[in-house]
Amino acid sequence: MRVVVLAGGTGGAVLAAGIQAIAPEHVLTVIANTADDDDFWGLRVCPDIDAVIYRLAGMFNDEAGYGVMGDTFHVLDGLARAGENTWFRIGDRDFATHLVRTEMLGRGCSLTETSLELCRRLGATARVIPMTDQVVRTRFTTEQGELSFQEYYVRERLKPALHSIAFAGMADARPSAEVSAALDEADRVIIGPSNPLISIAPILELMRESLRRDRTVAVTPIVGGIALKGPTVEMMRALGRDPDPVEVARMYRDVAAGFVLDQRDRRLAPAIEALGYRVVVCDTVMRDGGRTLARAVLGDV
């Protein structure tokens, strides 16, 4: 089976690792969001791509929620001593990833080529590719003006009131040949339990018309009224959306025929079925590295 996961760097990454763990015989491709990419100290940083690669390679730092397990921060400390603003924290081994990527990009390699090479070098057996090779950047309009993803998410810690979200560069972006081929050949496409507004929305904006609804299943990122990771609920509420699985299902109804709902929200199943979905109810909280959820999305939908 050829499986494609659309993912940000948290829930979707864990689910991809669960699929890799229970079904290593499947051909797994993860299409990662790149709208939160940015440049720091001259280096291209791709947080979601790196989080997925690190997760699949068994080196993700779960304690910190980003970066490489057991990383040190000598370079960052040196930058701070040199008077640099170091609000965006990058570990030493993480710096190495960004150095390799930036050097390859400088030689004319595409972001897809650099990502596949990093998968090979770091030991991720699945393919992790960017949603596009063109530059797309999330822009938050807030009470303090326009902020980049990392400025809003990391530096400001989501404190300014959010008014709107846009994706700069989207008009000039297109899926790569590798993305198009992966979607064409996929037996199943899984929309991971990532933030639908900032992780999944930019991916779908690029390739919504390329997805076959009958092959696609979406996984709720909201359980019992909360998002297990990240500010999904707060962002949905700020933008006037109901922060619940039914609203998420409405967002995906034109691209997915299956919807995985957490057992704590089983009462919402009829409302989601009324939107035209086949609904599977299970425990979506990934305490086992995504294995149980992986079985649900691969076998039961």
C-alpha positions as CSV (number, residue, x, y, z in Angstrom):
1,M,0.0,0.0,0.0
2,R,1.2,3.5,-0.8
3,V,0.3,5.9,2.0
4,V,0.6,9.7,2.0
5,V,0.3,11.7,5.2
6,L,-0.3,15.5,5.1
7,A,1.3,16.8,8.2
8,G,2.6,19.6,10.4
9,G,5.3,19.0,12.9
10,T,3.4,17.6,15.8
11,G,0.3,15.3,15.6
12,G,0.8,14.5,11.9
13,A,4.5,13.6,12.6
14,V,3.6,11.2,15.4
15,L,0.9,9.5,13.3
16,A,3.4,9.1,10.5
17,A,5.8,7.4,12.9
18,G,3.0,5.1,14.1
19,I,2.3,4.1,10.5
20,Q,6.0,3.4,9.9
21,A,6.2,1.3,13.1
22,I,3.2,-0.9,12.4
23,A,3.4,-1.2,8.6
24,P,7.0,-0.9,7.5
25,E,6.1,-2.7,4.3
26,H,4.0,0.2,3.2
27,V,5.5,3.0,1.0
28,L,5.1,6.0,3.2
29,T,5.4,9.6,2.0
30,V,4.9,12.6,4.3
31,I,4.0,15.9,2.7
32,A,5.0,18.5,5.2
33,N,3.9,22.1,5.7
34,T,6.5,24.7,4.8
35,A,4.6,27.9,5.5
36,D,6.3,28.3,8.9
37,D,9.8,28.1,7.4
38,D,12.1,31.0,8.0
39,D,15.7,32.2,7.8
40,F,17.8,32.6,10.9
41,W,21.5,33.6,10.8
42,G,21.5,33.0,7.1
43,L,20.2,29.5,7.4
44,R,16.9,28.0,6.1
45,V,15.0,26.6,8.9
46,C,12.1,24.2,8.1
47,P,10.5,23.3,11.5
48,D,7.8,20.9,10.2
49,I,10.0,19.1,7.8
50,D,12.7,18.7,10.4
51,A,10.2,17.6,13.1
52,V,8.9,14.8,10.9
53,I,12.3,13.7,9.8
54,Y,13.6,13.7,13.4
55,R,10.5,11.8,14.6
56,L,10.8,9.1,11.9
57,A,14.6,8.8,12.6
58,G,13.9,8.3,16.4
59,M,15.8,11.5,17.4
60,F,13.0,14.0,18.1
61,N,13.2,15.9,21.4
62,D,9.8,15.2,23.0
63,E,10.7,17.0,26.2
64,A,11.3,20.3,24.4
65,G,8.7,19.7,21.7
66,Y,11.1,20.5,19.0
67,G,14.7,19.8,17.8
68,V,17.0,16.9,18.5
69,M,17.0,14.7,21.6
70,G,19.9,15.5,23.9
71,D,21.0,18.5,21.9
72,T,23.3,21.2,23.3
73,F,23.3,24.9,22.6
74,H,26.9,26.0,22.4
75,V,26.5,27.8,19.1
76,L,23.4,29.7,20.4
77,D,25.2,30.6,23.6
78,G,28.1,32.0,21.4
79,L,25.6,34.0,19.4
80,A,24.1,35.4,22.5
81,R,27.6,36.4,23.8
82,A,28.2,38.1,20.5
83,G,25.1,40.3,21.0
84,E,22.6,38.4,18.8
85,N,19.0,38.1,19.7
86,T,18.4,34.4,20.4
87,W,14.7,34.2,21.0
88,F,14.5,31.5,18.4
89,R,16.4,28.6,20.0
90,I,18.3,26.2,17.7
91,G,20.4,23.4,19.1
92,D,23.8,22.4,17.8
93,R,22.7,19.3,16.0
94,D,19.7,21.2,14.7
95,F,22.1,23.8,13.3
96,A,23.9,21.1,11.5
97,T,20.7,20.2,9.7
98,H,20.1,23.8,8.7
99,L,23.7,24.2,7.5
100,V,23.4,21.1,5.2
101,R,20.1,22.3,3.8
102,T,21.2,25.8,3.2
103,E,24.4,24.7,1.5
104,M,22.5,22.3,-0.8
105,L,20.0,25.1,-1.6
106,G,22.9,27.4,-2.4
107,R,24.2,24.8,-4.9
108,G,20.9,24.9,-6.7
109,C,19.2,21.9,-5.2
110,S,15.4,22.1,-4.6
111,L,13.9,22.0,-1.1
112,T,12.5,18.5,-2.1
113,E,16.0,17.3,-3.0
114,T,17.4,18.6,0.3
115,S,14.6,17.0,2.3
116,L,15.1,13.6,0.7
117,E,18.8,13.8,1.2
118,L,18.4,14.6,4.9
119,C,16.0,11.7,5.2
120,R,18.7,9.4,3.9
121,R,21.5,10.9,6.0
122,L,19.6,10.9,9.2
123,G,18.0,7.5,8.9
124,A,14.3,8.3,8.2
125,T,13.1,5.4,6.1
126,A,9.9,7.1,4.9
127,R,10.1,10.0,2.4
128,V,9.5,13.4,3.8
129,I,8.9,16.1,1.1
130,P,7.8,19.7,1.3
131,M,4.4,20.8,0.1
132,T,6.1,23.0,-2.5
133,D,9.6,24.1,-3.6
134,Q,8.5,27.7,-3.8
135,V,8.5,30.1,-0.8
136,V,5.2,30.3,1.0
137,R,5.1,32.1,4.4
138,T,2.3,32.3,7.0
139,R,1.4,35.9,8.0
140,F,-0.6,36.6,11.1
141,T,-2.5,39.9,11.3
142,T,-2.7,40.7,15.0
143,E,-3.5,43.7,17.2
144,Q,0.2,44.5,17.0
145,G,0.3,44.4,13.2
146,E,1.6,41.7,10.8
147,L,3.8,39.0,12.2
148,S,5.6,36.0,10.7
149,F,4.9,32.5,12.0
150,Q,7.9,32.3,14.2
151,E,7.5,35.9,15.5
152,Y,3.9,35.2,16.5
153,Y,4.3,31.6,17.7
154,V,7.7,31.7,19.4
155,R,8.8,35.3,20.1
156,E,5.3,36.7,21.1
157,R,4.0,33.3,22.4
158,L,0.6,33.9,20.7
159,K,-0.2,36.8,23.1
160,P,-1.4,39.4,20.6
161,A,-5.0,39.0,19.6
162,L,-5.3,37.3,16.2
163,H,-7.4,38.8,13.5
164,S,-6.6,36.8,10.4
165,I,-4.2,34.4,8.7
166,A,-2.8,34.6,5.2
167,F,-0.2,32.7,3.2
168,A,2.2,35.0,1.3
169,G,3.6,33.6,-1.9
170,M,0.8,31.0,-2.4
171,A,-0.3,32.5,-5.8
172,D,3.1,31.6,-7.2
173,A,3.5,28.2,-5.6
174,R,2.8,24.8,-7.0
175,P,3.2,21.2,-5.8
176,S,6.5,19.6,-6.9
177,A,6.6,16.7,-9.3
178,E,7.3,14.4,-6.3
179,V,4.2,15.7,-4.5
180,S,2.0,15.2,-7.6
181,A,3.3,11.7,-8.1
182,A,2.8,10.7,-4.5
183,L,-0.8,11.8,-4.5
184,D,-1.5,10.2,-7.9
185,E,-0.1,6.8,-6.8
186,A,-1.5,6.9,-3.2
187,D,-3.9,4.2,-2.1
188,R,-4.6,6.2,1.0
189,V,-4.1,9.9,1.9
190,I,-4.3,10.8,5.5
191,I,-4.9,14.4,6.7
192,G,-3.0,14.2,10.0
193,P,-4.2,15.6,13.4
194,S,-2.3,18.8,12.9
195,N,-3.6,22.4,13.2
196,P,-6.1,22.8,10.4
197,L,-5.6,26.5,10.1
198,I,-1.8,26.8,10.0
199,S,-0.5,23.3,9.2
200,I,-3.0,21.7,6.9
201,A,-4.6,24.7,5.3
202,P,-1.6,25.8,3.3
203,I,-1.0,22.2,2.1
204,L,-4.7,21.9,0.9
205,E,-4.6,25.3,-0.7
206,L,-1.9,24.0,-3.0
207,M,-3.3,20.5,-3.8
208,R,-7.0,20.4,-2.9
209,E,-7.9,19.6,-6.5
210,S,-5.3,16.8,-6.6
211,L,-6.8,14.8,-3.7
212,R,-9.3,12.0,-4.5
213,R,-11.9,12.2,-1.9
214,D,-12.6,8.4,-1.8
215,R,-9.0,7.7,-0.9
216,T,-8.7,10.4,1.8
217,V,-9.3,10.2,5.5
218,A,-9.0,13.1,8.0
219,V,-8.1,12.7,11.7
220,T,-9.6,15.1,14.3
221,P,-7.0,17.3,16.0
222,I,-9.5,18.2,18.8
223,V,-10.5,15.8,21.6
224,G,-13.0,16.7,24.2
225,G,-12.9,20.3,23.4
226,I,-9.1,20.7,23.5
227,A,-6.2,20.3,21.2
228,L,-3.7,17.9,22.7
229,K,-0.8,20.0,21.2
230,G,-0.7,23.6,20.1
231,P,-3.2,26.5,19.8
232,T,-5.7,25.0,17.5
233,V,-8.7,25.7,19.7
234,E,-7.7,29.2,20.5
235,M,-7.0,30.1,16.9
236,M,-10.3,28.6,15.7
237,R,-12.2,30.6,18.3
238,A,-10.3,33.8,17.5
239,L,-11.3,33.5,13.8
240,G,-14.9,32.8,14.6
241,R,-14.9,29.1,14.1
242,D,-16.4,26.6,16.5
243,P,-13.5,24.7,18.1
244,D,-14.8,21.2,17.7
245,P,-14.4,18.2,15.4
246,V,-17.6,19.0,13.5
247,E,-16.1,22.3,12.3
248,V,-12.9,20.6,11.3
249,A,-15.0,18.1,9.4
250,R,-16.7,21.0,7.5
251,M,-13.2,22.3,6.6
252,Y,-12.3,19.0,4.9
253,R,-15.6,17.8,3.5
254,D,-14.7,18.4,-0.1
255,V,-11.4,16.5,0.1
256,A,-12.0,13.6,2.5
257,A,-14.6,10.8,2.7
258,G,-13.5,9.3,6.0
259,F,-13.2,11.0,9.4
260,V,-11.6,9.6,12.5
261,L,-13.3,10.9,15.6
262,D,-12.1,10.4,19.2
263,Q,-14.2,8.1,21.4
264,R,-14.7,11.0,23.9
265,D,-16.6,12.8,21.2
266,R,-18.7,9.9,19.8
267,R,-21.9,11.9,20.3
268,L,-20.7,14.1,17.4
269,A,-20.6,11.2,15.0
270,P,-24.1,11.7,13.5
271,A,-23.4,15.4,12.8
272,I,-20.2,14.4,11.0
273,E,-21.9,11.6,9.1
274,A,-24.5,14.1,8.0
275,L,-21.7,16.0,6.2
276,G,-21.1,12.9,4.0
277,Y,-18.3,11.2,5.9
278,R,-17.7,7.6,6.9
279,V,-16.9,8.0,10.6
280,V,-14.7,5.8,12.7
281,V,-14.6,6.3,16.4
282,C,-11.5,5.3,18.3
283,D,-9.0,6.5,20.9
284,T,-7.0,9.1,18.9
285,V,-4.8,10.2,21.8
286,M,-1.4,8.9,20.7
287,R,0.1,7.5,23.9
288,D,1.7,4.6,22.0
289,G,3.6,6.5,19.4
290,G,0.7,6.7,17.1
291,R,0.3,2.9,16.6
292,T,-3.3,2.5,17.6
293,L,-4.4,5.5,15.5
294,A,-2.3,4.2,12.6
295,R,-4.2,0.9,12.6
296,A,-7.5,2.8,12.6
297,V,-6.7,5.0,9.6
298,L,-5.1,2.2,7.6
299,G,-7.6,-0.6,8.4
300,D,-11.0,0.7,9.4
301,V,-11.9,3.6,7.3
